[in-house]
């Protein structure tokens, strides 16, 4: 499944997958998602998400609905 991936990359992939699942739940704010993933600052989550997905969490939510 994760052959050839570092442990860090596997963790990032799972965090992104979990973030996407939570973002599909419209009753959860981006801040709720950030805190659920263990981020202390929403800005750090937004930077993490955009770095890995190329769009912000809000943009992802708006295009995925």
N, C-alpha and C positions, 0 to 999 in steps of 0.2 A: 504494500500500500504506500508506504512512505520511503521506499528504497531510494537511496541517493540524496535524501533531504536531511539537512541538519535538524537537530532538536529544536533550535530556535525557529527555523522556518516552519516546522510542523506546528509549533505553538501559535505562530502568527497566522497560519492558515486556518486553524481552528477558531481563533479569536475573530477573524474576519467572517468566517462562516456563521458563528454565533451572533455577531453583530448584525449581519444581513437578516438572519431569522428574526431577531428582535426588532429591527427597523421595519419589517413587514407588519408588525403589530402596531397599528396606528394609535393605540392607547398609550404607547410608550414614547416619551420624548427622547430626543437625541441625548440629553443629559442622563435620563434613566438608563439608556443603553451604555453610555460611557461608564457610569458608576457600576452597573452590573458586570462589566468586563474588568473592573478593578482600577480604572483610571480615576485619579483624584481631581483632575481638571478636565473639563469638557474640551478645552482647546487642545490638550495633548491627544485626546481621542480623535478629534477632527483631523489633526495633523497625521496621526497614525493611519486613519482610514484613507485619507486622500493619497498619502504616500504609497499605500498598497493597492488601491483601487483606481486611482486617477481622477476620482470625483469625491466631493464631500459626502458625508453621510446624508445630509438633507437632499442633495442632488440625486443620490442613489434612491432614496425613498420616493422622491417625486417621479422618477422615471420608471420605478419598479411597480408602481401601484396599478 
